[in-house]
Amino acid sequence: MDRKSWKFAQVGKTSCSIEIATALARHYGRRTLLIDLDPQASSTFFVMEQENWKLWKESKGTTYDLFEQRGKGFPIQDAIVRDVLQTKAAVFGFDLLPSSPELVDVDLRLTDFIGHAILRDALEQVRDQYDYIICDCPSNFNPVTKNSLWASDAYVVPTVPDFLSTYGIGLLQRSINKLFAPTTSHHAMSGPVLGGIILTRIRANVLLHAAYCEQVRSDYPGHVFKHTISDSILVANAADNRLPISAISLPKGSEIKLQDQFKALAGEFISRIHHIRSLKRS
């Protein structure tokens, strides 16, 4: 089954999720759904004003409601914010299923609940409407994160060039392999593959960054994105302004460089996912 979902984890996940989703829609005309599965709701508040989110939460629902209802009868079509950036920028084709801080309570209740297919089953209602469905997950390996993995064909790992972040890639891989390994109760499932590792917050003049980047490329040959993202305060400013760098119509200075980087990253994302889909079909 072509699940079309792509999980982002580790460092810089929210900025990468938002910027790639925006670039896919704006620069490549790809219909993209971003699902915010983090109780911090960082992706949600990146692109939605708090008052608008409150009204949406009360009238339409969020990922909290999806899991609280175990997906049964949840109107996912209504809960999706269509063209979420349209009031701020000429970006169409980027939709959002928002999150809520209440999601942390659901996560605790799901601990002893075998419900890995909640998200996967709910997405069957909208899967054919999108070229890509991207899940922005919390960095911990909780039941909601596991749900995203069960619904995904691949996971993508943004990481900064330091020891703890790059060490976490291997830990994540082992956790995923364990999740889909055979047990006494079920056979091994076909889990998501590593879709790529994105090196972010790169400082070109820091030798240690260059060394860690080369180490990651050596440890995971063929899995590291060729295009990287530079370290810049402009990324944080974009979140404060609730306008992705990839959505700015007339960028200037360093904004141009960053926008070009995210555009190139989204283009490489398309190529990598196309390759994965081709392998799954063969």
Salt bridges, closest charged atoms under 4 A:
ASP2 OD1 - ARG277 NE 3.79
ASP38 OD2 - LYS13 NZ 2.91
GLU49 OE1 - ARG242 NH1 3.86
GLU51 OE2 - LYS54 NZ 3.84
GLU68 OE1 - ARG109 NH2 2.41
ASP83 OD1 - ARG31 NH1 3.45
ASP95 OD2 - ARG31 NH2 2.94
ASP95 OD2 - ARG82 NH1 3.60
GLU102 OE1 - LYS57 NZ 3.48
ASP121 OD1 - ARG120 NE 3.61
GLU124 OE2 - ARG127 NH2 3.29
ASP136 OD1 - LYS13 NZ 3.19
ASP153 OD1 - ARG3 NE 3.30
GLU214 OE2 - ARG217 NH1 3.15
ASP231 OD1 - ARG201 NE 3.97
ASP231 OD2 - ARG203 NE 2.79
GLU268 OE2 - ARG272 NE 3.21
